[in-house]
Amino acid sequence: MISIDEAINKYTDMVYRLALSRTKKVCDAEDILQDVFYSLIKNFNKINDEEHLKAWLIKVTINKTISFFNSSNKKKNIALSEDLAYLPKEKSDVYYAVMNLKKDYRTVIHLFYYEDLSVLEISAILKQKESTIRSKLHRARNLLKEKLEGSSL
Amino acid sequence: MNDLKNNGFDKSDLQNFKEDYKAVNNLITPKKEVVSKIKSMATISAKPKFKYAWVGGVASALVCAIFLITIAINFNSGDKIQNVDKLKHAENYKEIYRLIDNTIYKENTLDNFIDNLFGGAKKSDMNMTDGAMPESGAITEDMSEDTGAANNDFSDTNVQVKGVQESDIIKTDGEYIYTISKSKISIIKDDKVLSQITHRNKGEQAFEMYIYNDRLVVFYRVGDEPDIPITVHTDISADDIKIVTYDVSDKSAIKEIGAISQSGYYISSRMIDNYVYTVTEFYISWDFKKSNPITYIPKICGEVMDFSLIDLLPNIQSPKFTVVTAFDVNSPDEYSSKRAFLGGADQIYSSTTNMYLAKSKYVDDDYSYNATEVVKLSLTNGIINVEKNATIFGDIINQFAMDENNGYFRVVTNGYFHPNYKKTNDGVSKYNLNNLYILDEN
């Protein structure tokens, strides 16, 4: 089992990227990031192994964003934070396209394509049926295609 | 929307999409400050949740203190006093490292961290002279300074022990008033500012001082947050403090005659005759490395302390050092003595000959209760020696709960037994006891 320090080094990026893909705002993602690791530090001894740790972090991140959306009037579809302007233009099209999807779609896309989780794993983390995840992925892909068709893809 | 029938992208597009999406995501990283904040959360020491309980209990404790029977227990025979673990010298850096390593992730309660972040309540009762009134009510501080006509009669900073000076933001020698305001030191006489010392360097902030004849000793906080106004003492995470001595014999031309520095943030200080004793607390940062003592040993004037100067408290619960130093205001370029204790200290009390460091801790065996480790240091002409240590039951409320008389150290503590603490975890005291301990030479 890794130490908490190693866990922080290893997973802050992951949690942050997921949080950002959910919240679309740098400052909110940072808040979530701190919240998640605060929980991790509190509960570290309860986590058995590293696989479990990763899944736990993803789950907690998603839960934190859910309560974050519930607790504020930020449910509206906000634009992606301007703080991300440093991303290279040619590649960020893809990212912006993903960010323009609905929250649920963003999340499955992120977990599937970025975290390389399988549909089964995603369904376990999100506590949704496999078929639900599959259809969400499918729809998200279609929407993405629509959006990206005009560009290079 | 015919696309709904096929899979959206074809395979190669999908592969491209995946690679691009990953590449962009890989460019996204959280800000360094945020990550280091998280790391410090993890590092912040394992103080028991219990800490809350005494803050809340202070008021009730004071009331109780009047009425409750005080139990005077001689140090040797007291059954609640553990006198087993003696203070010991560090033998090498490795031993220190091992202890830190053991402590640092033992408990990950963040309450203490949050405590520090938002209230700094823990330290507030340590700097009485800043106008933060002690709740004890036993001693009243008066900030008003008087530069009356009689030259040899003026009111100085109120202190706990006669002959032991405590630092303040305003001082007078009877004729001139010295103030620190917004990090600017002014010397004032009859409504006129005679001279001022402004910022030395960026990031250095003056916060307290002593005046001894024509020597002005000023404490600077050296940190990365230079613009925080100093109104009350908070736990601003300044890495170091710097002690600068000025020659103020010529009031219009102040000369700097010496500067020294030590690691940690300022806890308290005392001046006895011409010796200034400074106590700072040095938190070990999260990225300490075994091979490199520089990462976990406090520094004095930029040099890592020798391990022979470091003592290890028994049963260490916090990964921090308490650094105690002494210097002579007449030779302000060097310390006359320096010591460090692994384990930290919360409160200090100083008589003219001895200093006591108190560190509250949490004992978790059959019963969970809080206890205080007391370390006695002797101060003789700028030389600090470690004398004795003892563990007593309960927490010490503040520095005014400690006193020395005829070689006896008297201390009032306030403690709780929490037989069900582990189960309920609610922090509500089940049994509240106040004690008066009198510790003799042993």
HADDOCK unambig.tbl for C-alpha pairs under 7 A between the chains (distance, minus, plus):
assign (segid A and resid 13 and name CA) (segid B and resid 29 and name CA) 5.65 0.50 0.50
assign (segid A and resid 13 and name CA) (segid B and resid 30 and name CA) 6.54 0.50 0.50
assign (segid A and resid 16 and name CA) (segid B and resid 30 and name CA) 6.23 0.50 0.50
assign (segid A and resid 17 and name CA) (segid B and resid 25 and name CA) 6.67 0.50 0.50
assign (segid A and resid 17 and name CA) (segid B and resid 28 and name CA) 6.66 0.50 0.50
assign (segid A and resid 30 and name CA) (segid B and resid 30 and name CA) 6.94 0.50 0.50
assign (segid A and resid 30 and name CA) (segid B and resid 34 and name CA) 6.89 0.50 0.50
assign (segid A and resid 34 and name CA) (segid B and resid 38 and name CA) 6.27 0.50 0.50
assign (segid A and resid 37 and name CA) (segid B and resid 38 and name CA) 6.75 0.50 0.50
assign (segid A and resid 41 and name CA) (segid B and resid 42 and name CA) 6.22 0.50 0.50
assign (segid A and resid 41 and name CA) (segid B and resid 108 and name CA) 5.97 0.50 0.50
assign (segid A and resid 42 and name CA) (segid B and resid 108 and name CA) 5.88 0.50 0.50
assign (segid A and resid 42 and name CA) (segid B and resid 109 and name CA) 6.37 0.50 0.50
assign (segid A and resid 91 and name CA) (segid B and resid 20 and name CA) 6.00 0.50 0.50
assign (segid A and resid 91 and name CA) (segid B and resid 24 and name CA) 6.40 0.50 0.50
assign (segid A and resid 92 and name CA) (segid B and resid 24 and name CA) 6.16 0.50 0.50
assign (segid A and resid 94 and name CA) (segid B and resid 20 and name CA) 6.66 0.50 0.50
assign (segid A and resid 94 and name CA) (segid B and resid 21 and name CA) 6.02 0.50 0.50
assign (segid A and resid 95 and name CA) (segid B and resid 21 and name CA) 5.92 0.50 0.50
assign (segid A and resid 95 and name CA) (segid B and resid 24 and name CA) 6.61 0.50 0.50
assign (segid A and resid 113 and name CA) (segid B and resid 18 and name CA) 5.73 0.50 0.50
assign (segid A and resid 114 and name CA) (segid B and resid 22 and name CA) 5.54 0.50 0.50
assign (segid A and resid 138 and name CA) (segid B and resid 7 and name CA) 6.68 0.50 0.50
assign (segid A and resid 141 and name CA) (segid B and resid 8 and name CA) 5.37 0.50 0.50
assign (segid A and resid 141 and name CA) (segid B and resid 9 and name CA) 6.99 0.50 0.50
assign (segid A and resid 142 and name CA) (segid B and resid 3 and name CA) 6.52 0.50 0.50
assign (segid A and resid 142 and name CA) (segid B and resid 4 and name CA) 6.54 0.50 0.50
assign (segid A and resid 142 and name CA) (segid B and resid 8 and name CA) 4.45 0.50 0.50
assign (segid A and resid 145 and name CA) (segid B and resid 8 and name CA) 6.04 0.50 0.50
assign (segid A and resid 145 and name CA) (segid B and resid 9 and name CA) 6.23 0.50 0.50
assign (segid A and resid 153 and name CA) (segid B and resid 13 and name CA) 6.70 0.50 0.50
